[in-house]
Amino acid sequence: MERIELQPGYTISRVIKGGWHLAGGHGDISEEQALADMLAFVKAGVTTFDCADIYTGVETLIGKFRKKYKEEFLAGDLPPIQVHTKYVPDYSALATLTKAETTSIIDRSLRRLGVEQLDLVQFAWWDYQFPKYLETAVHLSDLQKSGKIRFLGITNFDAKHTQEMLDAGVNFASNQVQYSVLDQRVENKITPLAKQHNMPYLCYGTVAGGFLSDRYLKAPDPPQPHENRSLTKYRLIIEEFGSYELFQELLQVLSTIADNYNVGIAEVACKYVLQKPMVGGVIVGARNRNHLASLQMLDTFTLSDSDLKNINNIVAQSNGPKGPFYELERDKTGKHGSIMKYNLNET
């Protein structure tokens, strides 16, 4: 699997194993199966994992994986892994959040993962009307300086508020963003900032919860309720992109390209993002090891200028999504924000 030096001395696999689908709302999860799948991914070269303090049980699960295969890691039988987590304070805590509370959550992540230092902590904030995001970013920077965090990143911040934190002296090693052929909001203002401050993107939503796959080519618009939370979220993104008919035109173009390389639509969708400026990796919520063979095909092809032109011809017909990055999702009363769960940091 292709790797990239995200920051000097720190490399990751460009395909990152996502953890959201292990947190509930995506069907029953077998711990034994999940641990076996993690092992299969690491052996295949997908050594980087994405999780969060609010992904119920996922940090603990990865911690169990580390413990179960500790001897193999120490002996060099397995390559080192990188675990990227998030710090997502509850909405109810935003107005009064203290450094002690932030420290407590970071300490909890350390315990859950069974490590003395977190590889990467990605900071998120639900609502800018609570200005403590700036103070909290500085608190996280202090925890980084104390050795509890190796690298600090952000997720779902727009350019304006990212710049505020940078101006306060906080340095970020990465920026986790929603980025796909359907959603390119980051390109407006965030990409120039990412280039200036060397903040590579770690991209989620690249296959739109599975919508960007052969499964949906020529398939009717799935009725609600959708079978999991990802499909609910990304069907709304398709709605912002345009009609379901335009989405089908996009799938057909992706399918034609995929056939030329003997891969699937999902692989073309991932490669499209991987070839974008400042993209470090894509986070793929592969439910099990059955997806590994197709993910490994990402290293076998590169999209040509002609391929990109054909894809972008469809994108040019889309309506959006528009506006500052993640603005739609921040509106708690809107259709995007109303499906969010804002208070998940149970102690």
PyMOL commands that set and color helices and strands:
alter all, ss='L'
color gray80, all
select helices_A, chain A and resi 20-22+31-43+58-68+70-75+91-93+99-113+132-145+159-167+185-187+190-197+208-210+214-216+229-241+244-261+265-274+289-300+305-315+327-330+337-339
alter helices_A, ss='H'
color red, helices_A
select strands_A, chain A and resi 3-7+10-13+15-17+48-50+82-87+118-123+149-155+174-178+201-204+279-284
alter strands_A, ss='S'
color yellow, strands_A
deselect
rebuild
show_as cartoon
